[in-house]
Amino acid sequence: MANLFFTSDTHYHHKNICKSISSWSNKDNCRDFKSLDEMDNTIIDNINSVVGPDDVLFHLGDWAFGDTKYYKQFRERLVCQNVHLIYGNHDGEIIRDEELQSLFSSVRFYAEITMNGQKIIMSHYAHRVWNMNHYGAWMLYGHSHGSLKPAISADIVMHLIDRKKYNELKLLAEDKHPNYTANGKSMDVGIDTHPEFRPYSFDEIAAIMKNKQIMNVDNHQSS
């Protein structure tokens, strides 16, 4: 069986996300590369170092930026033959161009798959609720580059405040609490969130999700 990988927001050849040449006034969240070529080559090398030709890569949007020749160049330099794109807000050129769409094994705005019995929901944007979340389905998303703040249940917050467990509340806000989870079984898989600046494997995500609780934030229950 092919190995499964997930990433998002590569923003290949996006000048303003590269700190050394960005024209943005606030460069705090820019990538710390000396040149655009260094950033582009690092993205390519890091993906190719873990995703093989016969593996499957789900890319959750914001593929590349600027001239569409870079969209093609990026795809041609990836060794993986099975790349599925979930459209992001910067993928308008691909949405409008069938030739660009043909670079991918599939293109769509949203996807649901099952791997080893695990239901996986994918969108460029984070969802607060998603199909079968109350049964443990994963919600994988991008767009936020790791900056999305945890959505903490008011009931849990009040429970901790009433017991004056302020340190535990801090851990919850950082999504590091051992007994409570902020966003349930959801995860930003953007390339900027991986400590090695590369895609996540299915097994890596499974290990992370194992420690996340199922969060029922509406009337749906698991039984």
Secondary structure, 3 states (H helix, E strand, C coil): CCCEEEECCCCECCHHHECCCCCCCCCCCCECCCCHHHHHHHHHHHHHHHCCCCCEEEECCCCECCCHHHHHHHHHHCCCCEEEEECCCCCHHHHHCHHHHCCCCEEECEEEEEECCEEEEEECCCCCCCCCHHHCCEEEECCCCCCCCCCCCHHHHHHHHHCCCHHHHHHHHCCCCCCCCCCCCEEECCHHHCCCCCCEEHHHHHHHHCCCCCCCCCCCCCC
